[in-house]
Amino acid sequence: VQLQASGGGLVQAGGSLRLSCAASRSIFSFAAMGWYRQAPGKQRELVAVLDSDGSTNYGATVKGRFTISRDSAKNTVYLQMNHLKPEDTAVYYCKGLGVIDYWGQGTLVTVSS
């Protein structure tokens, strides 16, 4: 199983980015799809999770600014990030959760002040 994350880049504070995570198999084969991030010197943390039933869960620091969604026809999960802050700077990883979890390779998001 492969998860290909893309869409990272450099953006100014207050700007927006949309990350994509393309899966090599149906995203409904996973119990949930999630986005996590890891900033330098910090532990990896939950950003957002989208369950197969459509329910979502967000990390406290991104709630109200980020939105996770999916396109099942494209086997792709998205993370729309608005009102970005410098503290959102991190490598963002997508994850397929299930009996076995799978991680994507990560995409770097840098938010300048």
Secondary structure as UniProt FT lines:
FT   STRAND          3..6
FT   STRAND          9..12
FT   TURN            13..14
FT   STRAND          17..23
FT   HELIX           27..29
FT   STRAND          32..38
FT   TURN            40..41
FT   STRAND          45..51
FT   TURN            52..53
FT   STRAND          56..58
FT   TURN            60..65
FT   STRAND          66..71
FT   HELIX           72..74
FT   STRAND          76..81
FT   HELIX           86..88
FT   STRAND          90..97
FT   STRAND          102..103
FT   STRAND          107..112
//
